[in-house]
Amino acid sequence: MGRHAQKATPASAVSALFSQVGTGNVVYRAGGVAMALSLAVSGGAFAAVQMNNGVNTDANKAALTHAALGLAAQPTSAAESVNYKLVVDGKTISASTQAETWGQALSDAGVSVDDNDTASVDLTAAPVDGAVVTVVHASVTQTNVDTAIKAGTTEKPDPTLAKGEKKVETEGVDGVSRTVYNVVTRGGKEVSRTVVSTAVVKPATNAVVLVGTKEATAAATTPATPNNSSSSSSGGGNATLAAAGTDAASAQAIAKSMMSSYGWDDTQFSCLVKLWNRESGWNYQAYNASSGATGIPQALPGSKMASAGSDWATNPATQIKWGLGYISERYSNPCGAWAHSESVGWY
């Protein structure tokens, strides 16, 4: 046989057996036929071929060809079915498959498994008889979460208010920021959330606070006179100012120099300035006609300041000395007194 000869087939092998058939009778032994069949049909068994009187006839040739072709076309056995239990989102069914992988088996059963879903088996593995396969589908929803944006404060100078005094002109309003999330849940439990977007749905509005810049000034009124009231507290604001005396700046300088003995810092001094701005404008001759409160600290009665010096009615330093002692004893410090005044209107 040449190197380019074609591979033998059952049909070609049988044809070769009869290639010399002519008008005469050619006799083939069964062994020769069997050899040809075994060469053409790998692994196939051969059947005994009966020849009519050892004569090669057309009928015998057709029968032999049919036998050879039949051996080559024998079907393979069908794939075996695998039975398994399928649990999808808590619901159980019985199923069977002839698929080569679990992924194909689930697809054949009408069950999809996406990226967010979970399966208890390797989808590329071969199905195993008696297995229990659990699939849990994920649910993706959107949710909004609102967060408050705190309002800030804007200060605005006001020349009509005493220096250091503050007043709210406009209340602040908080804003709202909204964040949109994609939320993934399985079996009713959240497993992840991802931010989709964040936006300000309502901007914050700052509060406007007026800050006083007006310097205290003295004005003429009735001179202060001692009052015999038994009250031990000072009077509230609205004191009228007495005749010209020392100015507010010099009175504040005296107070600041005395505060060092109490260990009070600049913060306490700032509270004291605001407190006595409200009470008297730092005028030692201030007198409240409605209550009788007197002097820079608005002592009620004014004669209480005699404990600090007999010149309490005419000496700002004596009034300040008494006022600082009163604040220290009753409120610990000027900021404590200022907080009380802010709360109830007097100290």
C-alpha positions as CSV (number, residue, x, y, z in Angstrom):
1,M,0.0,0.0,0.0
2,G,1.4,3.4,-0.9
3,R,2.0,6.2,1.8
4,H,-1.0,8.1,0.5
5,A,-3.4,5.2,0.5
6,Q,-6.8,5.9,2.0
7,K,-7.9,4.4,5.3
8,A,-10.0,1.3,4.9
9,T,-13.7,1.5,5.7
10,P,-16.2,-1.3,6.1
11,A,-17.7,-0.5,2.7
12,S,-14.3,-0.3,1.0
13,A,-13.1,-3.5,2.6
14,V,-16.1,-5.4,1.4
15,S,-15.6,-3.9,-2.1
16,A,-12.0,-5.1,-2.1
17,L,-13.2,-8.6,-1.4
18,F,-15.3,-8.5,-4.5
19,S,-13.0,-6.5,-6.7
20,Q,-12.3,-9.5,-8.9
21,V,-15.9,-10.5,-9.3
22,G,-16.7,-11.1,-13.0
23,T,-19.1,-13.2,-14.9
24,G,-17.6,-16.3,-13.3
25,N,-18.0,-17.6,-9.7
26,V,-15.3,-16.6,-7.2
27,V,-15.2,-18.5,-3.9
28,Y,-14.2,-16.7,-0.6
29,R,-13.7,-18.6,2.6
30,A,-15.4,-17.3,5.7
31,G,-12.0,-16.7,7.3
32,G,-11.0,-14.3,4.5
33,V,-14.2,-12.3,5.0
34,A,-13.7,-12.2,8.7
35,M,-10.1,-10.8,8.3
36,A,-11.3,-8.1,6.0
37,L,-14.0,-7.1,8.5
38,S,-11.7,-7.1,11.5
39,L,-9.3,-4.8,9.6
40,A,-12.0,-2.4,8.6
41,V,-14.1,-2.4,11.8
42,S,-11.8,-1.8,14.9
43,G,-12.9,-3.9,17.8
44,G,-16.0,-5.2,16.0
45,A,-17.1,-8.9,15.9
46,F,-17.8,-10.5,12.7
47,A,-20.7,-12.7,11.7
48,A,-20.3,-15.9,9.8
49,V,-21.0,-15.3,6.2
50,Q,-22.7,-18.1,4.4
51,M,-22.0,-18.4,0.7
52,N,-24.5,-20.0,-1.5
53,N,-22.5,-23.1,-2.6
54,G,-19.3,-21.0,-2.0
55,V,-20.3,-18.8,-4.9
56,N,-20.0,-15.0,-4.8
57,T,-23.4,-13.7,-5.7
58,D,-24.7,-10.1,-5.7
59,A,-26.9,-11.1,-2.7
60,N,-23.9,-12.4,-0.7
61,K,-22.0,-9.2,-1.5
62,A,-24.9,-7.0,-0.3
63,A,-25.3,-9.0,2.9
64,L,-21.6,-8.8,3.6
65,T,-21.5,-5.0,3.0
66,H,-24.5,-4.5,5.3
67,A,-22.9,-6.5,8.1
68,A,-19.7,-4.4,7.9
69,L,-21.6,-1.1,7.9
70,G,-23.8,-2.3,10.8
71,L,-20.8,-3.1,13.0
72,A,-19.4,0.4,12.5
73,A,-22.6,2.2,13.3
74,Q,-23.4,0.5,16.6
75,P,-24.9,3.3,19.0
76,T,-23.2,4.2,22.3
77,S,-25.2,3.9,25.6
78,A,-27.3,6.9,26.8
79,A,-26.0,9.2,29.6
80,E,-27.3,8.2,33.0
81,S,-29.6,10.6,34.9
82,V,-28.6,12.1,38.3
83,N,-31.3,12.7,40.9
84,Y,-30.9,15.6,43.4
85,K,-32.7,17.9,45.7
86,L,-33.0,21.6,44.6
87,V,-33.7,24.3,47.3
88,V,-34.4,27.7,45.8
89,D,-35.0,30.6,48.2
90,G,-36.3,28.2,50.8
91,K,-38.5,26.1,48.5
92,T,-37.5,22.4,47.9
93,I,-38.1,20.3,44.7
94,S,-36.8,17.0,43.4
95,A,-35.0,17.1,40.1
96,S,-32.9,15.0,37.8
97,T,-30.4,15.9,35.1
98,Q,-28.1,14.5,32.5
99,A,-26.1,17.7,32.2
100,E,-22.3,17.6,32.5
101,T,-22.1,20.5,35.0
102,W,-24.2,21.9,37.9
103,G,-24.4,25.2,36.1
104,Q,-26.1,23.5,33.1
105,A,-28.3,21.4,35.4
106,L,-29.6,24.5,37.1
107,S,-30.2,26.3,33.8
108,D,-32.1,23.3,32.5
109,A,-34.2,23.5,35.7
110,G,-35.0,27.1,35.0
111,V,-32.9,28.5,37.9
112,S,-30.6,31.4,37.1
113,V,-27.5,32.2,39.3
114,D,-26.3,35.8,38.9
115,D,-23.2,37.5,40.5
116,N,-25.1,38.6,43.7
117,D,-26.7,35.1,44.1
118,T,-25.2,32.2,46.0
119,A,-25.1,28.4,45.2
120,S,-24.0,25.7,47.5
121,V,-22.1,23.8,44.7
122,D,-19.4,24.6,42.2
123,L,-21.3,25.4,39.0
124,T,-18.4,23.9,36.9
125,A,-18.4,20.6,38.8
126,A,-20.2,17.5,37.5
127,P,-23.6,16.6,39.2
128,V,-23.5,14.0,41.9
129,D,-26.5,11.7,42.6
130,G,-28.3,12.4,45.8
131,A,-26.8,15.9,46.3
132,V,-28.8,18.8,47.9
133,V,-28.2,22.0,45.9
134,T,-29.2,25.3,47.6
135,V,-29.6,28.6,45.7
136,V,-30.3,31.9,47.4
137,H,-31.2,34.8,45.1
138,A,-30.2,38.3,46.0
139,S,-32.5,41.3,46.0
140,V,-31.2,44.8,45.0
141,T,-33.2,47.8,46.1
142,Q,-32.5,51.6,46.4
143,T,-32.8,53.5,49.7
144,N,-32.3,57.2,50.5
145,V,-30.6,58.4,53.7
146,D,-30.9,62.1,54.7
147,T,-28.3,63.8,56.8
148,A,-28.6,67.2,58.4
149,I,-26.2,70.0,57.4
150,K,-25.7,72.2,60.4
151,A,-26.3,75.9,60.0
152,G,-23.3,78.2,60.6
153,T,-23.2,81.7,62.1
154,T,-22.5,85.0,60.3
155,E,-21.7,88.0,62.6
156,K,-22.6,91.6,61.5
157,P,-21.5,94.7,63.3
158,D,-24.3,96.8,64.8
159,P,-23.5,100.4,66.0
160,T,-26.7,100.6,67.9
161,L,-25.7,97.9,70.4
162,A,-23.2,98.3,73.2
163,K,-19.8,97.2,72.4
164,G,-19.4,93.4,73.0
165,E,-23.2,92.8,73.1
166,K,-24.6,90.2,70.7
167,K,-28.1,89.8,69.4
168,V,-29.6,87.2,67.0
169,E,-31.1,89.0,64.0
170,T,-32.0,85.8,62.0
171,E,-32.2,82.3,63.3
172,G,-30.2,79.7,61.3
173,V,-31.9,76.8,59.5
174,D,-30.2,73.4,59.0
175,G,-30.0,72.0,55.5
176,V,-30.4,68.4,54.2
177,S,-28.0,66.2,52.3
178,R,-29.3,63.0,50.6
179,T,-27.4,59.9,49.8
180,V,-28.8,57.2,47.5
181,Y,-27.6,53.6,48.2
182,N,-28.0,50.3,46.3
183,V,-28.7,47.7,49.0
184,V,-28.2,44.0,48.4
185,T,-30.1,41.5,50.6
186,R,-30.2,37.7,50.8
187,G,-32.7,35.8,52.8
188,G,-34.1,39.1,54.2
189,K,-30.6,40.2,55.5
190,E,-28.6,43.1,54.2
191,V,-25.2,41.9,52.9
192,S,-23.9,45.1,51.3
193,R,-24.7,48.6,50.3
194,T,-23.0,50.9,47.7
195,V,-23.3,54.7,47.3
196,V,-25.0,55.6,44.1
197,S,-25.1,59.4,44.5
198,T,-25.0,62.2,47.1
199,A,-26.6,65.6,46.7
200,V,-27.7,68.6,48.8
201,V,-31.5,68.8,48.6
202,K,-31.8,71.8,50.9
203,P,-28.8,74.1,51.6
204,A,-28.3,75.4,55.2
205,T,-29.0,79.0,56.0
206,N,-26.6,80.7,58.4
207,A,-27.8,82.5,61.5
208,V,-27.1,86.3,61.5
209,V,-25.8,87.6,64.8
210,L,-25.5,91.4,65.4
211,V,-22.4,92.4,67.3
212,G,-22.4,95.7,69.2
213,T,-19.8,98.3,68.4
214,K,-21.2,101.3,70.3
215,E,-18.9,102.8,73.0
216,A,-20.6,103.6,76.3
217,T,-21.2,107.4,77.0
218,A,-22.2,109.3,80.1
219,A,-25.5,111.4,80.2
220,A,-26.9,113.8,82.7
221,T,-29.5,112.6,85.3
222,T,-30.3,112.8,89.0
223,P,-27.3,112.3,91.2
224,A,-27.2,108.9,92.9
225,T,-28.4,108.8,96.5
226,P,-28.2,105.9,99.0
227,N,-31.2,103.7,99.2
228,N,-32.3,101.9,102.4
229,S,-33.8,98.8,100.6
230,S,-33.0,95.5,102.3
231,S,-32.6,93.6,99.0
232,S,-29.2,91.9,98.7
233,S,-29.1,91.6,94.9
234,S,-28.2,94.1,92.3
235,G,-30.8,95.6,90.0
236,G,-31.4,94.8,86.3
237,G,-30.6,97.0,83.3
238,N,-32.2,100.2,82.2
239,A,-30.2,102.3,84.7
240,T,-30.3,106.1,83.9
241,L,-26.9,107.7,83.7
242,A,-25.8,110.4,86.2
243,A,-23.8,113.6,85.6
244,A,-20.5,113.3,83.8
245,G,-17.9,111.4,85.7
246,T,-15.1,109.1,84.8
247,D,-15.4,107.6,81.3
248,A,-16.1,103.9,80.7
249,A,-12.7,103.2,79.4
250,S,-10.9,104.4,82.5
251,A,-13.4,102.5,84.7
252,Q,-12.8,99.3,82.8
253,A,-9.0,99.8,83.2
254,I,-9.5,100.0,86.9
255,A,-11.5,96.8,86.9
256,K,-9.0,95.0,84.8
257,S,-6.2,95.9,87.2
258,M,-8.2,94.6,90.2
259,M,-9.1,91.3,88.5
260,S,-5.6,90.0,88.6
261,S,-5.9,89.5,92.3
262,Y,-8.8,87.1,91.6
263,G,-6.8,85.1,89.0
264,W,-9.4,86.0,86.3
265,D,-8.2,86.1,82.6
266,D,-9.3,88.1,79.6
267,T,-12.3,85.9,79.0
268,Q,-13.6,86.9,82.4
269,F,-12.9,90.5,81.7
270,S,-14.9,90.3,78.5
271,C,-17.9,88.9,80.5
272,L,-17.5,91.7,83.0
273,V,-17.5,94.3,80.3
274,K,-20.7,92.9,78.8
275,L,-22.4,92.6,82.3
276,W,-21.7,96.2,83.4
277,N,-22.4,97.6,79.9
278,R,-25.9,96.2,80.4
279,E,-26.2,97.3,84.1
280,S,-24.8,100.9,84.0
281,G,-22.7,101.6,80.9
282,W,-19.8,101.7,83.4
283,N,-21.0,105.0,84.8
284,Y,-20.3,105.3,88.6
285,Q,-23.3,107.8,88.9
286,A,-25.8,105.5,87.2
287,Y,-29.0,105.3,89.2
288,N,-32.1,103.2,88.4
289,A,-35.1,105.2,89.5
290,S,-37.5,102.2,89.4
291,S,-35.4,99.9,91.6
292,G,-32.9,102.2,93.4
293,A,-29.9,100.2,92.1
294,T,-26.8,102.4,92.1
295,G,-23.4,102.8,90.6
296,I,-21.3,100.8,88.1
297,P,-22.3,97.4,89.6
298,Q,-25.9,98.6,90.3
299,A,-25.8,97.6,93.9
300,L,-29.2,97.4,95.6
301,P,-29.2,99.3,97.8
302,G,-26.2,101.4,96.9
303,S,-25.2,101.8,100.6
304,K,-24.1,98.2,100.6
305,M,-21.0,99.4,98.8
306,A,-19.9,101.1,102.0
307,S,-18.3,97.9,103.0
308,A,-15.7,98.6,100.3
309,G,-15.2,102.3,101.3
310,S,-17.0,105.3,102.7
311,D,-16.6,107.1,99.3
312,W,-18.7,104.5,97.5
313,A,-21.1,107.1,96.1
314,T,-18.3,109.2,94.4
315,N,-15.4,106.9,93.8
316,P,-15.6,104.4,90.8
317,A,-12.7,102.4,92.2
318,T,-14.7,101.7,95.4
319,Q,-17.8,100.6,93.5
320,I,-15.7,98.3,91.3
321,K,-13.9,96.8,94.3
322,W,-17.3,96.0,95.9
323,G,-18.8,94.7,92.6
324,L,-15.9,92.3,92.0
325,G,-16.2,91.0,95.6
326,Y,-19.9,90.5,95.2
327,I,-19.5,88.6,91.9
328,S,-16.7,86.4,93.3
329,E,-18.8,85.5,96.4
330,R,-22.1,84.8,94.6
331,Y,-21.1,83.6,91.1
332,S,-17.4,82.6,91.4
333,N,-16.5,84.8,88.4
334,P,-17.8,87.4,85.9
335,C,-18.8,84.8,83.3
336,G,-21.0,83.0,85.9
337,A,-22.7,86.3,86.7
338,W,-23.1,87.1,82.9
339,A,-24.7,83.7,82.3
340,H,-27.2,84.4,85.1
341,S,-28.0,87.8,83.7
342,E,-28.5,86.3,80.3
343,S,-30.9,83.8,81.8
344,V,-33.1,86.0,84.0
345,G,-32.2,89.6,83.2
346,W,-30.4,90.4,86.4
347,Y,-27.5,89.2,88.6
